[in-house]
């Protein structure tokens, strides 16, 4: 799999799997956004 230069990866869920995925992507130099569900509203 190849990444598009400048692409922003979005990971849904800040649980153990989402967090470890975000950390690994960031470690590899990817731009990453972590989105978690809010309990408000």
Helices and strands as residue ranges (DSSP letters): E 8-12, H 16-27, E 31-35
